[in-house]
Amino acid sequence: MANYITHLKEGDKAPDFKGTDQDGNKISLKDFKGRKLVLYFYPKDETPGCTAEACNLRDNYAALKKEGYSIVGVSADDEKKHKKFIDKYKLPFPLIADFNKKVIEAYDVWGEKKFMGKLFDGIVRTTFLIDEKGKIEKVISKVDTKNHTEQII
């Protein structure tokens, strides 16, 4: 369970970001102007919690789209790992390969975590709902990986 929580909150302007997805495409916040965005940060591809979260978003993708949301995932894994993860689980949304942690740091989701009694620094699983004007609508810091869509809608 993470001890760390981002300083960003509801009503804040979402930090601009630029990243590269699994196919080498550039993605930035500006690409979503006029649309709602689920920007979710997760620790690592192919781990149980991260797989459950991605698959929950995949399984509810149509419902999220119907609510007007686009989805982008972010972790520090590289493009090749993301591509493998997407292909294996048939994920219908892009994943940003943020190995230099620019997007992770902009959203303040790198911090102290506790796992099996040990403290370490890493990506703190956090989801940001960003409205059509680029403002943060909601910050979900206690992500329920198996029921994440219910937390969003």
Summary of the structure (lengths in Angstrom):
residues: 153
radius of gyration: 14.2
end to end distance: 23.5
largest distance: 43.4
contacts: 481
relative contact order: 0.28
helix: 30%
strand: 31%
